[in-house]
C-alpha cells in the first residue's frame, strides 16, 4: 500500500503558527514542526518514489509556506526578546496608555 503525500497537516500547523505570530512570535512552535514534517516527507518520497503517491509539488509548496511562516515567527520572537531586554517595551506601553487616555477623553 502506498503512502500519501498529504499536505493538510502541514498547512494547518503553518496557518495556526501564523496566527500565533501575534502572541510574541511563539508560532514557531507550530510552524517549525510543520516544516520538519514536510521536509521529511519530501526526503522520504525522493528516496522511495514507488512507496508514495500524491502531488510532490503540493508538498514542496507546503514546505515553502511553513518555512516562510517559521522565519516570520522567529523574526518577531527575536524582536520581542530585544524589545524586552532593552526596556523598549516600557516606552511602547506608555504610548499605548496615552493613546487610550486620549480615546477616553474624546468619548
C-alpha positions as CSV (number, residue, x, y, z in Angstrom):
1,X,0.0,0.0,0.0
2,X,1.4,3.4,-1.0
3,X,1.7,6.3,1.5
4,X,0.0,9.6,0.7
5,X,1.8,12.9,0.5
6,X,-0.9,14.7,2.4
7,X,-0.3,18.4,2.8
8,X,-3.3,19.1,5.1
9,X,-1.4,18.8,8.4
10,X,1.5,21.0,7.2
11,X,-0.9,23.7,6.1
12,X,-3.0,23.6,9.3
13,X,0.1,23.8,11.5
14,X,1.5,26.6,9.4
15,X,-1.6,28.7,9.4
16,X,-2.2,28.4,13.1
17,X,1.5,29.2,13.5
18,X,1.0,32.4,11.5
19,X,-2.0,33.3,13.8
20,X,0.2,32.7,16.8
21,X,2.8,35.1,15.5
22,X,0.8,37.9,17.2
23,X,1.5,36.2,20.6
24,X,5.1,37.1,20.8
25,X,6.3,35.1,17.9
26,X,5.6,31.7,19.6
27,X,4.0,30.4,16.4
28,X,7.4,28.8,15.7
29,X,6.3,26.0,18.0
30,X,3.8,25.1,15.3
31,X,5.4,26.2,12.1
32,X,8.7,24.5,13.0
33,X,7.2,21.0,13.2
34,X,5.2,21.7,10.0
35,X,8.4,22.5,8.2
36,X,10.1,19.4,9.6
37,X,7.2,17.1,8.6
38,X,7.1,18.4,5.1
39,X,10.9,18.2,4.8
40,X,11.0,14.6,6.0
41,X,8.1,13.5,3.8
42,X,9.8,15.1,0.7
43,X,13.1,13.4,1.6
44,X,11.4,10.0,2.1
45,X,9.5,10.4,-1.2
46,X,12.7,11.2,-3.1
47,X,14.4,8.1,-1.6
48,X,11.5,5.8,-2.3
49,X,9.3,7.3,-5.0
50,X,7.5,4.0,-5.5
51,X,6.2,3.9,-1.9
52,X,4.5,7.3,-2.2
53,X,1.7,8.7,-4.2
54,X,0.3,12.2,-4.4
55,X,1.4,15.6,-5.6
56,X,5.0,16.1,-4.9
57,X,4.8,19.8,-5.9
58,X,2.0,20.4,-3.4
59,X,4.1,19.1,-0.6
60,X,7.0,21.2,-1.7
61,X,4.7,24.3,-1.7
62,X,3.6,23.4,1.8
63,X,7.2,23.2,2.9
64,X,7.9,26.6,1.5
65,X,4.8,28.1,3.2
66,X,5.9,26.5,6.5
67,X,9.4,27.9,6.1
68,X,8.2,31.4,5.4
69,X,5.9,31.4,8.4
70,X,8.7,30.0,10.5
71,X,11.0,32.8,9.5
72,X,8.3,35.4,10.2
73,X,7.7,33.9,13.7
74,X,11.4,33.8,14.5
75,X,12.0,37.4,13.4
76,X,9.1,38.5,15.6
77,X,10.3,36.4,18.5
78,X,13.8,37.9,18.3
79,X,12.3,41.4,18.0
80,X,10.2,40.8,21.2
81,X,13.2,39.5,23.0
82,X,15.2,42.5,22.0
83,X,12.4,44.8,23.0
84,X,12.0,43.3,26.4
85,X,15.7,43.1,27.1
86,X,16.4,46.8,26.2
87,X,13.5,48.1,28.1
88,X,11.8,49.4,25.0
89,X,8.6,47.8,26.0
90,X,8.1,50.4,28.7
91,X,8.1,53.2,26.0
92,X,5.6,51.3,23.9
93,X,3.3,50.6,26.9
94,X,3.4,54.3,27.9
95,X,2.4,55.4,24.3
96,X,-0.4,52.8,24.4
97,X,-1.6,54.3,27.8
98,X,-1.5,57.8,26.4
99,X,-3.5,56.8,23.3
100,X,-6.1,55.1,25.5
101,X,-6.4,58.2,27.7
102,X,-6.9,60.3,24.5
103,X,-9.6,58.0,23.2
104,X,-11.4,58.1,26.6
105,X,-11.2,61.9,26.6
106,X,-12.7,62.2,23.1
107,X,-15.6,59.9,24.0
